[in-house]
Amino acid sequence: LARVHNAIPFQYWTPSDVMSEADCSREYYGKWQISRVALCENELIGLCIGFELRPDGLYYHKPGVYIHRLAVDEKHRNRGIGAILHAQTVESAFGRNLQYVGDGPMQQVYEQTNDTTENARVVRFYLDAGAQVIGRKPYPERIDLILGISETSFRASRHETFRAAQALD
């Protein structure tokens, strides 16, 4: 898991970081129920880590699922694996009730990524998944986009259409 995770630019996690149920600022509620992995001939080639997110009142206004990490091994990229893995994770998120940060059906998927021209491909990836920019979060060294996906926008997205077509093959 750590090897594939560390294919994300500027990220380095140890195996214990990947397996952790929390970091210094939040708990990863329901992480192993929501997260997905992609395998090819028993080799891990991709991961999508998500967890239930408690609203913070600043950037995340309603309880939902936060897609924390998405990575595909470099030699398996540009084949649609990331889109399918992401869509499967989002699909399963919308198919469950919140268990840790609220009750009732899950209504919002959140994502966050750098707002730079170098990251335009990643932003386009999330927009193709049905995400809309709902805010910006400043850090000392960068500004991140906060993205939200509703079930309606996800169902109409290129990623869900692609995932559904692959499931029929």
C-alpha positions in Angstrom: 0.0 0.0 0.0 2.7 2.5 0.9 4.6 1.9 -2.4 1.5 2.7 -4.4 0.6 5.6 -2.2 4.0 7.2 -2.5 3.4 7.4 -6.3 1.5 10.6 -5.3 3.8 13.6 -5.9 5.2 15.1 -2.7 3.8 12.3 -0.5 5.7 9.8 1.6 3.9 7.5 3.9 5.3 4.6 5.9 3.3 1.4 6.0 2.1 2.4 9.5 0.9 5.7 8.1 -1.2 3.9 5.5 -2.7 1.5 8.1 -3.4 4.3 10.6 -6.9 5.1 11.7 -6.1 8.8 12.3 -3.6 11.5 11.9 -2.8 14.5 14.0 -5.9 16.4 12.9 -8.7 13.8 12.4 -9.9 10.3 12.7 -10.4 8.2 9.6 -13.9 6.9 10.4 -15.0 3.9 8.4 -11.8 3.9 6.4 -11.6 0.2 5.7 -15.3 0.0 4.8 -15.0 2.8 2.3 -11.6 2.4 0.8 -10.9 0.3 -2.3 -7.8 -1.2 -3.9 -7.1 -2.4 -7.5 -5.2 -5.7 -8.1 -3.6 -7.1 -11.2 -2.5 -10.7 -11.1 -2.4 -10.4 -7.2 -0.3 -7.2 -7.4 -1.6 -4.1 -5.8 -1.7 -1.4 -8.6 -4.0 1.2 -7.1 -5.7 2.5 -4.0 -8.5 4.9 -3.1 -8.6 5.7 0.6 -11.8 7.4 1.9 -13.4 7.9 5.3 -16.4 9.6 6.9 -15.7 13.2 7.5 -17.2 15.3 10.3 -18.1 18.8 9.2 -15.6 21.5 10.3 -17.8 24.5 9.6 -15.1 26.2 7.6 -14.5 24.1 4.5 -16.7 21.0 5.0 -20.2 22.0 5.8 -22.1 18.7 6.0 -21.1 15.2 7.0 -19.9 13.0 4.1 -17.1 10.9 2.8 -13.7 12.4 2.2 -11.5 10.9 -0.6 -8.2 11.2 1.2 -5.8 9.5 -1.2 -6.0 8.1 -4.8 -3.0 6.6 -6.5 -2.2 4.2 -9.3 1.1 2.6 -9.8 3.1 4.4 -12.5 3.3 1.5 -14.9 -0.5 1.0 -14.9 -1.5 4.6 -15.5 -3.5 6.1 -18.4 -5.7 3.0 -18.7 -8.7 4.2 -16.8 -7.8 2.3 -13.6 -7.9 5.5 -11.5 -11.3 6.5 -12.9 -12.8 3.1 -12.2 -11.2 2.8 -8.8 -12.4 6.3 -7.8 -15.9 5.7 -9.2 -16.2 2.4 -7.3 -15.2 4.1 -4.1 -17.7 7.0 -4.7 -20.4 4.5 -5.7 -20.0 2.6 -2.5 -20.0 5.8 -0.5 -23.3 6.8 -1.9 -24.6 3.3 -1.3 -24.2 3.4 2.5 -25.6 5.3 5.4 -23.3 7.4 7.5 -22.3 5.4 10.6 -19.7 7.5 12.4 -20.4 11.2 11.7 -24.1 11.3 11.3 -27.0 9.1 10.6 -29.0 8.7 7.4 -27.9 8.4 3.8 -24.5 9.8 2.7 -25.1 13.0 0.6 -21.7 14.5 -0.1 -18.2 13.3 -1.2 -15.4 15.7 -0.6 -11.9 15.9 -2.2 -9.1 18.3 -1.9 -6.2 19.0 -4.2 -3.6 21.7 -5.0 -4.8 24.7 -7.0 -1.8 25.1 -9.3 -1.4 25.0 -13.1 0.9 22.0 -12.6 -2.0 20.1 -11.0 -4.5 20.9 -13.8 -4.7 17.3 -14.9 -5.7 16.1 -11.4 -8.3 18.9 -11.1 -9.8 17.8 -14.5 -9.9 14.2 -13.3 -12.0 15.2 -10.3 -14.3 17.5 -12.4 -14.8 14.5 -14.8 -15.9 12.5 -11.7 -18.7 15.1 -11.1 -16.9 17.3 -8.6 -17.5 21.0 -8.3 -15.3 23.5 -6.7 -17.0 24.5 -3.4 -14.1 26.4 -1.7 -10.5 27.1 -1.3 -8.3 26.2 1.7 -5.2 28.2 2.3 -1.9 26.7 3.6 1.3 28.6 4.2 2.9 27.2 1.0 -0.2 26.6 -1.2 -3.9 26.9 -1.7 -6.0 23.8 -2.2 -9.3 23.4 -3.9 -12.1 21.9 -1.9 -14.3 19.8 -4.3 -17.7 18.3 -3.6 -19.6 15.6 -5.5 -23.3 15.1 -5.1 -24.9 11.8 -6.0 -26.7 13.5 -8.9 -23.5 15.0 -10.4 -21.6 11.6 -9.8 -24.3 9.6 -11.7 -24.0 12.0 -14.7 -20.2 12.0 -14.6 -17.7 10.6 -17.2 -16.2 8.4 -14.5 -19.5 6.7 -13.6 -20.4 6.2 -17.2 -17.0 4.6 -17.8 -17.2 2.5 -14.7 -20.7 1.3 -15.6 -19.6 0.5 -19.2 -16.7 -1.6 -17.9 -19.0 -3.5 -15.6 -21.0 -4.6 -18.6 -18.0 -6.0 -20.5 
